[in-house]
Amino acid sequence: MWKRMAVAVLALVGLFISVYLLLFKLGVYGELACGTGSCETVQASAYATFVGLPVAGWGVAWYAAVFVVAFLSTQSVFSEASWPPRVLLLLATGGLAFSGYLTYVELFVINAVCRWCVVSALITAAIFVLAMSSGVRKPG
Amino acid sequence: MSKGTRTSGSGPGRVFYAAIGVVVVGGVLALLFARSGDSGPMEIPIAIAETEADANAGVSAGADDAPVTIVEFADFQCPACARFYSFSGRLIKQNYVDAGGQARWVYYDYPLDQHPHAIPAAHSARCAGEQGRFWQMHDLIFGRQTSWSPKDDARGDFDDYAGEIGLDQAAYRECMEDGRYLEQIFAAAKYGQRLGVNSTPTLFINGERAPQDYQQLEQMILEAAAAAASSESGETEG
């Protein structure tokens, strides 16, 4: 149970980071520029948009979904249900793959690493490890 | 323990809800007080530090006697510079420099260390400028930034653009091999450094820092033009 709680808390932290990065991308915290910090460079790049929406927006949606599922799975109504760990694992796998792609782009394409993106990638990896070990029960 | 709230009353449950509370309160406060930027150090090539600043190292477009001077410090590989040029810069240049004549645009290179193709790109544009085609090359390099920027070596792309805008290829190649504009590129960046530039794009209108937004830029240009006109008429009357 503690692993699902940890996933929920981590997802909530990730959600706030994504909201910050989304507001940053939308210019709420100032104009985008290169040189003052790598986050500006990353956020100003073409890779900060995915399927027409800011990557940070996808992050907000993903973390919100993980939080909701993980939170529900800590409630007794759903604690014995088999779907929450499966959905969590599915979300975590997708998140890890996307996060890996974004980290690759930062390191080898944009040549700039945003520290908040790194924190988000680490949270995603931790969520994946916890989701893996939090018990998708084997049939039978 | 009641059904549906199994975790709330237990020890781990209390810690869980307390952690959620802390994250929510901390997150909201952090968002409210967050500011833009990592405030990292300037990342410009070392060579620039050994070059003398030169206010004449920029490339100019428009009439020399235009009442408004727009100065831009930019890095060809900076995504924010390409974004600025495609959303605001190009239109401002078209409307107020090329057509209106109210302003001239002076472009200064400010290649950041984090962008390995920034100097070759800048040099390529300067070599095109030698044949009177700086701005065509400038537009192509910025316009196709996402295509050449990820490559290990982008010089082939710049060579292709040189062909596309009809440069004398032999002269262009010779210019690139010579590296004859490197000093100017560094002198331009050094000048920017002297003006306090630490990010790209950085804009000035008649010496005053300017934003990237089209409408705000336009407003500043019109105000600067009006101020220049009124001071000129004052001089005439006096």
Chai-1 contact restraints between the chains, C-beta under 6 A:
chainA,res_idxA,chainB,res_idxB,connection_type,confidence,min_distance_angstrom,max_distance_angstrom,comment,restraint_id
A,W2,B,P12,contact,1.0,0.0,6.0,A-B,restraint_1
A,M5,B,F16,contact,1.0,0.0,6.0,A-B,restraint_2
A,V9,B,A19,contact,1.0,0.0,6.0,A-B,restraint_3
A,L12,B,V23,contact,1.0,0.0,6.0,A-B,restraint_4
A,V13,B,V23,contact,1.0,0.0,6.0,A-B,restraint_5
A,F16,B,G27,contact,1.0,0.0,6.0,A-B,restraint_6
A,Y20,B,L31,contact,1.0,0.0,6.0,A-B,restraint_7
A,Y20,B,A34,contact,1.0,0.0,6.0,A-B,restraint_8
A,Y29,B,S36,contact,1.0,0.0,6.0,A-B,restraint_9
A,G30,B,S36,contact,1.0,0.0,6.0,A-B,restraint_10
A,E31,B,Q212,contact,1.0,0.0,6.0,A-B,restraint_11
A,L32,B,A80,contact,1.0,0.0,6.0,A-B,restraint_12
A,A33,B,A80,contact,1.0,0.0,6.0,A-B,restraint_13
A,A33,B,S199,contact,1.0,0.0,6.0,A-B,restraint_14
A,C34,B,C78,contact,1.0,0.0,6.0,A-B,restraint_15
A,C34,B,A80,contact,1.0,0.0,6.0,A-B,restraint_16
A,C34,B,L112,contact,1.0,0.0,6.0,A-B,restraint_17
A,C34,B,T200,contact,1.0,0.0,6.0,A-B,restraint_18
A,G35,B,L112,contact,1.0,0.0,6.0,A-B,restraint_19
A,G35,B,N198,contact,1.0,0.0,6.0,A-B,restraint_20
A,G35,B,S199,contact,1.0,0.0,6.0,A-B,restraint_21
A,G35,B,T200,contact,1.0,0.0,6.0,A-B,restraint_22
A,T36,B,G37,contact,1.0,0.0,6.0,A-B,restraint_23
A,T36,B,S199,contact,1.0,0.0,6.0,A-B,restraint_24
A,G37,B,G37,contact,1.0,0.0,6.0,A-B,restraint_25
A,G37,B,D38,contact,1.0,0.0,6.0,A-B,restraint_26
A,G37,B,G40,contact,1.0,0.0,6.0,A-B,restraint_27
A,C39,B,D38,contact,1.0,0.0,6.0,A-B,restraint_28
A,A44,B,P79,contact,1.0,0.0,6.0,A-B,restraint_29
A,A44,B,A80,contact,1.0,0.0,6.0,A-B,restraint_30
A,A44,B,R83,contact,1.0,0.0,6.0,A-B,restraint_31
A,S45,B,P79,contact,1.0,0.0,6.0,A-B,restraint_32
A,A46,B,T146,contact,1.0,0.0,6.0,A-B,restraint_33
A,T74,B,T7,contact,1.0,0.0,6.0,A-B,restraint_34
A,S76,B,K3,contact,1.0,0.0,6.0,A-B,restraint_35
A,S76,B,G4,contact,1.0,0.0,6.0,A-B,restraint_36
A,S76,B,R6,contact,1.0,0.0,6.0,A-B,restraint_37
A,V77,B,G4,contact,1.0,0.0,6.0,A-B,restraint_38
A,V109,B,P150,contact,1.0,0.0,6.0,A-B,restraint_39
A,N111,B,Q114,contact,1.0,0.0,6.0,A-B,restraint_40
A,A112,B,Q114,contact,1.0,0.0,6.0,A-B,restraint_41
